[in-house]
Amino acid sequence: MENHLHLSAASDDLSRDMRRFKSYTARRIIELLERQQSARLLELLAFIKRAHKQESRYQVWEEGNHPQLIESDAVMRQKLDYIHFNPVKRGYVDRPEHWRYSSARNYLGQAGLIDIIRDW
């Protein structure tokens, strides 16, 4: 989506790994915007930065996350369907596999942008 991300992940310490993911991706996004001299987007990221965040000039990710424990195949299927159909519901594409950033392609046996683990 243009302003948020859904993902399924497994980790021994999900909270730590989500912090690391957000930190790494924020640094890469800011570096890209700086290289491209995207002043308007950088100004926006500086504007939305929380006042108490003194260690950075910008805020890319919202604080926190909303993990949900997935304890069955049925729940996993429901979560994947929600993730895959989100861009369809928003009117961005007609079919889930048309969203370039979706793993829906992988589940249809097509090449996606990143490799996924389907053993759940």
Secondary structure, 3 states (H helix, E strand, C coil): CCCCCCCCCCCCCHHHHHHHHHHHHHHHHHHHHHHCCCHHHHHHHHHHCCCCCCCCCCCCCCCCCCCCCCCCHHHHHHHHHHHHHHHHHCCCCCCHHHCCCCCHHHHCCCCCCCCCCCCC
